[in-house]
Amino acid sequence: MEDRWLSVEEICDYLGIKRDTVYKWINEKSMPAHRVGRLWKFKKEQVDAWVEAGGAAESNKKDSNK
């Protein structure tokens, strides 16, 4: 079983999203990512669990202010 760290490019391909979205999710939505030097690395299992828990879900800020 392969359990390796994925790069930003690989996680983009895996999730079908753009690079800018990954950085936005790291900063604004606490996407599970680990800094290795100046690079971001990801464990697929951690990202899967985060997505399944709703971490990447769109939030409606207008409704949360009511």
N, C-alpha and C positions, 0 to 999 in steps of 0.2 A: 504494500500500500504506500502510495506516494503522499507524504505530508510535508509539502514545502511551502515557503513563503511566496506569495504572488506579488508582482510589481503593479504599479498603477495601470499600466497598459493592459496587463493580463486581467485585472479585476474589471476594467472597462469592457473588455471583450466578453468576459464571463457574464456581466450584468447587462450588457447592451446599452451602456450609457457613455457619455462623453467625459473626458478628463476633467473639465471644469466642474462637472456635477460631483465627481469623487471628492475634490478638494472642498467644495461647498458642504457636502455631507459630513466630512471629517470635522469641519469647523462649526457647523450649525446643528447637526443632528447626531453628533457623537458616534459616527461610523467607527467600528472597531478597526483601528489601524495602528501600526507601530513604526516609530521613526528609527531608521537604521542609518546613522550618519545623516546625510541630507535627503535620503530616499524614504518613501513610505512603503511599507510592506504589509501584506494582508494574509490572514489564514482564511481559506475558503469556508471552513466550518463556522468560524466566528461571524463572518459576513452573512452567511446563510441564516444563522440563528437571529441575527439583528434584523434582517429583512423580514423574516417570518414573524417576528415580534412586532412588526409595524414601524421599525426605525426609519424606513425610507418612505413612509406614507406621507402624503401631502397633508399639511395641517391648515385648517381654516382659522386664521387669526381673528377674523371678525366674530366668529361664533364663540371663541374662547374668551372674549372680552365681555360677554353678556353676564 
